Amino acid sequence: MTHSRPRAAARPVRPVTALAALVVAMSTLAGCASTPTAVDASASGDAAASASTLSGTLTISAAASLKTAFDRLAADFEAQNPGVDVLPISYDGSSTLATQIIEGAAVDVFASADQKNMAKVTDASLATDPEPFATNVLTLVVPSGNPGGVTGLADLANPDLDVVLCAAEVPCGAASATLLSNAGVQASVDSYEQSVTAVLTKVAGGEVDAGLVYVTDAKSSTDVETVATAGADAVVNTYPIVALTGSKNPDAAAAFVAYVLSDDGQSVLRSLGFGAH
């Protein structure tokens, strides 16, 4: 007689446990959470790359005393934004530049050596909300060796000395007038120039015995010596910068202004002797 083995009872099919369900749910949530992270990273990358997407040309008019600084800032800006070509910057007295802009010169960015000439541009509704970005003060300069024996501001009243100053309408000229007035000195002036660069050039070339320029200009020349200038710290010029409302490249213009105001831009200005704004 054949005996058959009893069949083992079939194991019941177990439903997904609560623990397994929880694991699945957590995995799903984790996967969902990763998506915003990737999007955020992408958005961050786009923001970081936004400067490099700038293109076109940029036209800048800047006060003569900014030449060394803005030549360097423009080069750095181009390096960070290879699609942008900063055209040769127009350097002149701020009053001359303001007049050119008001008369229709195509300019994207204007940097003035004082607020008065910047106000001419904003009052003409050609720009809004200029930002101060640096300060500067005057110093008395003489040719190397000080052939005129100048010892201070009082010597500028000596008619035997050849003295050159900026014209009154130029920021350095207005500051010079205030400085001399505060010191009670009536200078015997042989010529008035339309930019601080012109004053520095005459002194450095030995054409005159003395002149008043910004400390940053004096620092840039090896052909002049500075003379202690009492009261200069009390006469401070504040430099504003603005992107013109009629700019043909407003994005690049705004980016350049932002760069000048940035820590990197300010570091360049400080290294050249400009004061904090």
Helices and strands as residue ranges (DSSP letters): H 18-49, G 51-53, E 56-58, E 60-63, G 64-66, H 67-80, E 84-86, E 90-92, H 94-102, E 109-111, H 115-123, E 131-143, G 153-157, E 163-166, H 171-183, E 191-193, H 196-204, E 210-214, H 215-220, E 224-227, G 232-234, E 236-243, H 250-261, H 263-271
